[in-house]
Amino acid sequence: MSENIIYLNENSLNIKFTPIPVYIDWAVINNKNVQKQFCLIGLRDTIQEVEIIDNLSDFIVEHWWNKEYNTQRRHCSNVVKFLNWILENRRKYKISNLSDLKLEHGTYFLNSFIGTTVSRETVQRYERTLKYFYLWLSKKNVLKHISPNSFVKKEGLFGTYLESPFKNVRYPNYKPKSNGHLIPLRYIPLFLEIAIIEASPIALGIYLQIFGGLRTSEVVNIKRTQMLRRVNSGDFLVKLKNQNFRTDIKNASGGNYVKKKRDQMIFQIHDWGNILFRDHCSLYKPKDGSGALFVNQSGKAMTYASYYQHFNKVKKAFISFLKKYGKPQDKLVANSLERLSWNAHIGRGTFTNLLADEVTNPYDLAFLRGDASLLSSLDYMVATSRYRDLMSNKISTMHSEYIPRLIKRNETKS
């Protein structure tokens, strides 16, 4: 690999790195070429508006050749962001080409976002890509100051991960982009209660999103038989995969797309999950032969669009309740939520926020959210019990006047 990628001559002022989408012949099926889309690293002349593929694209291809295009694009964009930062600061840090890179340059880049609107999560994404980029350059013998031995692999709760080699990284303080990305934690019990009253067909789905981080498209893809109960002292284990229940619907409103097929843990909080699941199964049964867990009034598998219609009823009723019966601070929250744009995906954001202060490293959070494949092992089951207990304790300390009637119903049945 050529080391002289970043030049100091004046002509290089017009050069920027850029992600370039391309299609590559990937396979031959039935005598026809099948193409796959890749996102590669390119160089762009900003004056002549000409782009070429750079040999650094090998990094993307070697690491994520079998991943979806969006995954490649994310890592490609992260590397491009770093490389353009190097171009802008090459004189300041005396970098004439990639061989001059040091680990401290990666730290400087990551710390450059302090005081900006860039979130902590975004900086951590940059860091995850950057550590693999540095390791790759080191293995290619490009970095004269860094040995492959500088990179350490460690064991986490969910397997081996590469530790970040960048020291003294100062992450921006965690601040939600807006209240519209999560339900304020003190209102979670109230939100569930209103869901039961206003939109009973999806009350269980909202629970799965808040305490399991499921996407809406994943909720409507669950079969009744895929909800495995009494795993890990009562937690659910849901097998998520594309079902395509509604073949009569040709557009995306059928919700027949699971972003990542996996076994996803749903935490059991105060036995609410068991109560909701039991009541849901007795009230809503599929009549179309699909076996779908969530169905419409006709007994057909519920669509993505239908789920959102139910959720909007909950949203409006929740805001209305806070305005009518809430204290002054509750009314402020209601006014804020009314101005913001939010939907059922707020459940996944709330799940992330519930766990954000409890996990010990970002890899655990990624696994718990289903961003990577979960391990169906006893060690995994034992490890997640700690997080369930922490979440249960957190819910228990929330605003007591909003605890839902689910608890009373459970005590009565007991």
C-alpha positions as CSV (number, residue, x, y, z in Angstrom):
1,M,0.0,0.0,0.0
2,S,1.2,3.5,-0.8
3,E,1.9,5.6,2.2
4,N,1.8,8.9,0.4
5,I,-1.9,9.4,0.5
6,I,-2.0,12.9,2.1
7,Y,0.1,15.5,0.3
8,L,1.3,18.9,1.4
9,N,1.4,20.6,-1.9
10,E,-1.1,23.4,-2.7
11,N,-3.1,21.2,-5.1
12,S,-4.2,19.0,-2.3
13,L,-6.2,21.9,-0.9
14,N,-8.9,21.0,-3.4
15,I,-9.0,17.3,-2.4
16,K,-11.4,15.9,0.0
17,F,-12.2,12.3,1.0
18,T,-15.8,11.2,0.4
19,P,-17.9,8.1,0.6
20,I,-18.7,6.6,-2.8
21,P,-21.6,4.1,-3.4
22,V,-20.8,1.5,-6.1
23,Y,-22.4,-1.7,-7.4
24,I,-20.2,-4.7,-7.8
25,D,-21.0,-8.0,-9.6
26,W,-21.3,-10.3,-6.6
27,A,-22.6,-13.7,-7.9
28,V,-24.1,-15.5,-10.9
29,I,-27.5,-17.0,-10.3
30,N,-29.4,-18.6,-13.2
31,N,-26.8,-17.3,-15.6
32,K,-27.5,-13.7,-14.4
33,N,-25.1,-11.4,-12.7
34,V,-26.2,-10.4,-9.2
35,Q,-24.9,-7.1,-8.0
36,K,-24.3,-5.9,-4.4
37,Q,-24.0,-2.3,-3.3
38,F,-20.8,-1.3,-1.4
39,C,-19.8,2.0,0.1
40,L,-16.1,2.8,-0.6
41,I,-13.7,5.5,0.3
42,G,-13.0,8.0,-2.5
43,L,-11.1,11.2,-3.2
44,R,-13.0,14.1,-4.7
45,D,-11.5,17.1,-6.6
46,T,-13.8,19.9,-5.4
47,I,-13.0,22.2,-8.3
48,Q,-13.2,19.7,-11.2
49,E,-15.8,17.6,-9.4
50,V,-14.1,14.4,-10.2
51,E,-14.1,11.4,-7.9
52,I,-11.9,8.3,-7.8
53,I,-11.9,5.2,-5.6
54,D,-9.0,5.3,-3.0
55,N,-7.1,2.1,-2.0
56,L,-8.1,2.7,1.6
57,S,-11.4,1.2,0.5
58,D,-9.8,-2.1,1.2
59,F,-10.4,-1.4,4.9
60,I,-14.2,-1.3,4.4
61,V,-14.3,-4.3,2.1
62,E,-12.1,-6.5,4.3
63,H,-14.0,-5.7,7.5
64,W,-17.6,-5.4,6.3
65,W,-17.9,-7.1,2.9
66,N,-20.7,-9.3,4.1
67,K,-22.6,-6.6,6.0
68,E,-25.5,-4.5,4.8
69,Y,-24.8,-1.3,2.8
70,N,-25.9,0.9,5.6
71,T,-23.4,-0.6,7.9
72,Q,-20.6,-0.1,5.4
73,R,-21.7,3.5,4.8
74,R,-21.6,4.3,8.5
75,H,-18.1,3.0,8.9
76,C,-17.0,4.6,5.6
77,S,-18.4,8.0,6.7
78,N,-16.6,7.7,10.0
79,V,-13.3,7.1,8.4
80,V,-13.9,9.9,5.9
81,K,-14.7,12.3,8.7
82,F,-11.3,11.5,10.3
83,L,-9.3,11.6,7.1
84,N,-10.7,15.1,6.2
85,W,-9.9,16.2,9.7
86,I,-6.3,15.1,9.1
87,L,-6.2,17.0,5.9
88,E,-7.4,20.2,7.6
89,N,-4.9,19.8,10.5
90,R,-1.9,18.2,8.8
91,R,0.3,21.2,9.1
92,K,-0.6,21.7,12.8
93,Y,0.3,18.1,13.7
94,K,3.1,17.7,11.1
95,I,1.4,14.9,9.2
96,S,2.8,14.5,5.7
97,N,1.2,11.0,5.0
98,L,-0.6,8.3,6.9
99,S,2.7,6.8,8.2
100,D,3.0,9.8,10.5
101,L,-0.2,9.0,12.3
102,K,0.0,8.4,16.1
103,L,-2.6,7.3,18.5
104,E,-2.7,10.8,20.0
105,H,-4.0,12.1,16.6
106,G,-7.0,9.9,17.0
107,T,-7.5,11.3,20.5
108,Y,-7.2,14.8,19.2
109,F,-9.8,14.1,16.6
110,L,-12.3,12.5,19.1
111,N,-11.8,15.4,21.5
112,S,-12.4,18.0,18.8
113,F,-16.1,17.5,19.3
114,I,-16.1,18.9,22.8
115,G,-18.2,22.1,22.9
116,T,-20.1,21.1,19.7
117,T,-23.6,19.7,19.2
118,V,-22.2,16.3,18.3
119,S,-23.5,13.7,20.8
120,R,-21.6,11.3,23.0
121,E,-23.0,8.4,21.1
122,T,-21.7,9.8,17.8
123,V,-18.2,10.2,19.1
124,Q,-18.2,6.7,20.4
125,R,-19.2,5.5,17.0
126,Y,-16.3,7.4,15.5
127,E,-14.0,5.8,18.1
128,R,-15.2,2.2,17.3
129,T,-14.5,2.6,13.6
130,L,-11.2,4.4,14.2
131,K,-9.7,1.7,16.4
132,Y,-10.2,-0.9,13.7
133,F,-8.9,1.5,11.1
134,Y,-5.7,2.1,13.1
135,L,-5.3,-1.7,13.6
136,W,-5.8,-2.3,9.9
137,L,-3.2,0.3,9.0
138,S,-0.8,-1.1,11.5
139,K,-1.1,-4.7,10.1
140,K,-0.5,-3.3,6.7
141,N,2.8,-1.8,8.0
142,V,1.7,1.7,7.2
143,L,2.1,3.2,10.7
144,K,5.7,3.7,11.6
145,H,4.9,4.7,15.2
146,I,2.3,2.0,16.1
147,S,2.7,-1.7,16.4
148,P,-0.2,-4.2,16.1
149,N,0.8,-5.2,19.7
150,S,-0.6,-1.8,20.8
151,F,-4.1,-3.2,20.4
152,V,-5.6,-5.4,23.1
153,K,-8.6,-7.7,23.0
154,K,-10.7,-8.2,26.1
155,E,-13.5,-10.4,27.2
156,G,-16.9,-8.7,27.9
157,L,-20.2,-10.1,29.0
158,F,-21.1,-10.9,25.4
159,G,-17.8,-12.0,24.0
160,T,-14.4,-10.6,22.9
161,Y,-14.1,-7.0,21.9
162,L,-11.2,-4.8,20.8
163,E,-10.3,-2.2,23.5
164,S,-9.9,1.4,22.4
165,P,-6.3,2.4,22.2
166,F,-7.1,6.1,22.5
167,K,-6.4,7.5,25.9
168,N,-7.9,10.5,27.6
169,V,-10.9,10.8,25.3
170,R,-13.3,13.4,26.7
171,Y,-16.8,12.5,25.6
172,P,-19.5,15.1,25.4
173,N,-21.9,14.9,28.3
174,Y,-24.9,12.6,27.6
175,K,-27.9,14.7,26.7
176,P,-30.9,13.4,24.9
177,K,-31.5,15.3,21.7
178,S,-34.9,16.1,22.9
179,N,-37.7,14.7,25.1
180,G,-39.1,13.4,21.9
181,H,-36.6,10.6,21.8
182,L,-37.6,9.0,25.1
183,I,-40.5,8.9,27.5
184,P,-39.4,10.7,30.8
185,L,-38.7,7.7,33.1
186,R,-41.1,8.8,35.8
187,Y,-44.0,8.5,33.4
188,I,-43.4,5.0,32.1
189,P,-46.0,3.3,34.4
190,L,-48.6,6.0,33.5
191,F,-47.8,5.5,29.8
192,L,-48.3,1.8,30.0
193,E,-51.6,2.2,31.9
194,I,-52.9,4.6,29.3
195,A,-51.9,2.2,26.5
196,I,-54.0,-0.5,28.2
197,I,-57.0,1.8,28.3
198,E,-56.7,3.5,24.9
199,A,-55.0,0.9,22.7
200,S,-55.2,-2.5,24.3
201,P,-54.2,-4.3,21.1
202,I,-50.7,-2.9,21.2
203,A,-50.2,-2.4,25.0
204,L,-48.0,-5.5,25.1
205,G,-46.1,-4.2,22.1
206,I,-45.3,-1.0,23.9
207,Y,-44.0,-3.0,26.8
208,L,-41.8,-5.0,24.5
209,Q,-40.3,-1.8,23.1
210,I,-39.7,0.0,26.4
211,F,-38.3,-3.1,28.2
212,G,-36.7,-4.9,25.3
213,G,-35.8,-2.2,22.8
214,L,-37.7,-3.7,19.9
215,R,-38.4,-1.6,16.8
216,T,-42.0,-1.4,15.6
217,S,-41.3,-3.5,12.5
218,E,-39.9,-6.2,14.8
219,V,-42.9,-6.1,17.1
220,V,-45.4,-6.8,14.3
221,N,-43.2,-9.7,13.1
222,I,-43.6,-11.8,16.2
223,K,-45.5,-15.1,16.3
224,R,-47.2,-16.1,19.5
225,T,-45.0,-19.2,19.6
226,Q,-41.8,-17.1,19.5
227,M,-42.4,-15.5,22.9
228,L,-40.4,-17.9,25.1
229,R,-41.4,-17.2,28.7
230,R,-39.7,-18.1,32.1
231,V,-36.2,-17.6,30.7
232,N,-33.8,-16.2,33.3
233,S,-36.3,-16.0,36.2
234,G,-39.2,-14.7,34.2
235,D,-37.6,-12.7,31.4
236,F,-38.9,-13.3,27.8
237,L,-36.6,-14.4,24.9
238,V,-38.1,-13.4,21.6
239,K,-36.9,-14.9,18.3
240,L,-37.0,-12.1,15.8
241,K,-37.1,-12.8,12.0
242,N,-38.9,-11.7,8.9
243,Q,-42.3,-13.3,8.7
244,N,-44.0,-11.5,5.8
245,F,-47.4,-12.1,7.4
246,R,-49.3,-9.8,5.0
247,T,-48.5,-10.9,1.5
248,D,-51.6,-9.0,0.4
249,I,-49.9,-5.7,1.1
250,K,-47.2,-4.8,-1.3
251,N,-45.7,-1.7,0.3
252,A,-43.8,-1.1,3.5
253,S,-46.9,-0.6,5.6
254,G,-47.0,-4.4,6.2
255,G,-43.9,-4.0,8.4
256,N,-42.4,-7.2,7.1
257,Y,-38.8,-6.2,7.8
258,V,-36.6,-7.1,10.8
259,K,-33.4,-5.1,10.7
260,K,-31.4,-7.7,12.5
261,K,-32.6,-11.3,12.9
262,R,-31.8,-12.3,16.5
263,D,-32.9,-13.7,19.9
264,Q,-33.8,-10.6,21.9
265,M,-34.2,-10.5,25.7
266,I,-37.3,-8.7,27.1
267,F,-36.9,-7.8,30.7
268,Q,-39.6,-8.9,33.2
269,I,-40.4,-5.9,35.4
270,H,-42.7,-6.4,38.4
271,D,-44.4,-9.3,36.4
272,W,-46.0,-6.7,34.2
273,G,-44.8,-8.6,31.1
274,N,-46.5,-11.8,32.2
275,I,-49.8,-10.0,32.9
276,L,-49.8,-8.2,29.6
277,F,-48.9,-11.3,27.6
278,R,-51.5,-13.5,29.3
279,D,-54.3,-10.9,28.8
280,H,-53.2,-10.2,25.2
281,C,-53.2,-13.8,24.2
282,S,-56.7,-14.3,25.6
283,L,-58.1,-11.2,23.9
284,Y,-56.4,-11.2,20.5
285,K,-56.1,-14.3,18.4
286,P,-55.1,-14.6,14.8
287,K,-57.7,-15.9,12.4
288,D,-55.7,-15.8,9.2
289,G,-53.4,-18.8,9.9
290,S,-50.4,-16.5,10.4
291,G,-50.0,-17.2,14.1
292,A,-49.1,-13.5,14.5
293,L,-49.0,-12.2,18.1
294,F,-50.4,-8.8,17.1
295,V,-53.6,-8.7,15.0
296,N,-56.2,-6.2,13.8
297,Q,-60.0,-6.3,14.4
298,S,-60.4,-8.9,11.7
299,G,-57.9,-11.2,13.2
300,K,-55.3,-10.6,10.5
301,A,-51.7,-9.9,11.3
302,M,-51.3,-6.2,12.3
303,T,-49.5,-4.0,9.9
304,Y,-46.8,-1.4,10.7
305,A,-49.2,1.4,9.8
306,S,-52.0,0.0,11.9
307,Y,-49.7,-0.2,14.9
308,Y,-48.8,3.5,14.5
309,Q,-52.4,4.4,14.4
310,H,-53.0,2.7,17.7
311,F,-49.8,4.3,19.2
312,N,-51.0,7.8,18.2
313,K,-54.1,7.3,20.3
314,V,-51.9,6.5,23.3
315,K,-49.7,9.5,22.5
316,K,-52.6,12.0,22.4
317,A,-54.3,10.5,25.5
318,F,-51.0,10.7,27.4
319,I,-50.4,14.3,26.6
320,S,-54.1,15.2,27.4
321,F,-53.9,13.4,30.8
322,L,-50.8,15.4,31.8
323,K,-52.4,18.6,30.7
324,K,-55.7,18.0,32.6
325,Y,-54.6,16.2,35.7
326,G,-50.9,16.9,36.0
327,K,-49.0,19.3,38.2
328,P,-47.3,22.4,36.7
329,Q,-44.2,20.4,35.9
330,D,-46.3,17.7,34.2
331,K,-48.0,20.3,32.1
332,L,-44.6,21.6,30.9
333,V,-43.6,18.1,29.9
334,A,-46.9,17.7,28.0
335,N,-46.4,21.0,26.2
336,S,-42.9,19.9,25.2
337,L,-44.0,16.5,24.0
338,E,-46.9,18.1,22.0
339,R,-44.5,20.4,20.1
340,L,-42.0,17.6,19.3
341,S,-42.3,15.0,16.6
342,W,-42.2,11.4,18.1
343,N,-43.7,8.0,17.4
344,A,-43.6,4.4,18.6
345,H,-39.8,4.3,18.2
346,I,-39.6,6.3,21.4
347,G,-39.9,2.9,23.2
348,R,-36.5,1.8,21.9
349,G,-35.0,5.2,22.9
350,T,-36.5,4.8,26.4
351,F,-35.1,1.3,26.7
352,T,-31.6,2.7,25.9
353,N,-32.0,5.5,28.4
354,L,-33.0,3.0,31.1
355,L,-29.8,1.0,30.6
356,A,-27.5,3.9,29.8
357,D,-26.4,4.5,33.4
358,E,-26.1,0.8,34.2
359,V,-24.0,-0.8,31.5
360,T,-20.2,-0.9,32.0
361,N,-19.2,-0.5,28.4
362,P,-20.9,0.4,25.1
363,Y,-20.6,-3.2,23.9
364,D,-23.0,-4.4,26.6
365,L,-25.5,-1.7,25.5
366,A,-25.2,-2.7,21.9
367,F,-25.9,-6.3,22.6
368,L,-28.9,-5.5,24.9
369,R,-30.3,-3.2,22.2
370,G,-29.9,-6.0,19.6
371,D,-27.4,-4.0,17.6
372,A,-25.3,-7.2,17.4
373,S,-26.2,-10.8,17.7
374,L,-26.9,-11.9,21.2
375,L,-25.4,-15.1,22.7
376,S,-27.9,-17.7,23.5
377,S,-25.8,-19.1,26.4
378,L,-26.2,-19.6,30.1
379,D,-23.5,-16.9,30.8
380,Y,-25.6,-14.4,28.8
381,M,-28.7,-15.3,30.7
382,V,-27.0,-14.9,34.1
383,A,-25.4,-11.6,33.1
384,T,-28.6,-10.0,31.9
385,S,-30.3,-10.7,35.2
386,R,-28.2,-8.0,36.8
387,Y,-29.6,-5.4,34.4
388,R,-33.1,-6.6,34.9
389,D,-32.8,-6.1,38.7
390,L,-31.3,-2.7,38.2
391,M,-34.2,-1.7,35.9
392,S,-36.8,-3.0,38.3
393,N,-35.3,-1.0,41.2
394,K,-35.2,2.1,39.0
395,I,-38.9,1.7,38.1
396,S,-39.8,1.1,41.7
397,T,-38.4,4.5,42.7
398,M,-40.4,6.3,40.1
399,H,-43.4,8.6,40.9
400,S,-45.6,6.4,43.1
401,E,-48.9,8.1,42.2
402,Y,-48.6,6.9,38.6
403,I,-48.0,3.2,39.4
404,P,-50.4,1.4,37.1
405,R,-53.3,-0.8,38.1
406,L,-51.3,-3.8,36.7
407,I,-49.8,-4.2,40.2
408,K,-53.2,-4.3,41.9
409,R,-54.5,-6.7,39.3
410,N,-51.6,-9.0,39.9
411,E,-52.1,-8.9,43.6
412,T,-55.8,-9.7,43.3
413,K,-55.1,-12.7,41.0
414,S,-52.4,-14.0,43.4
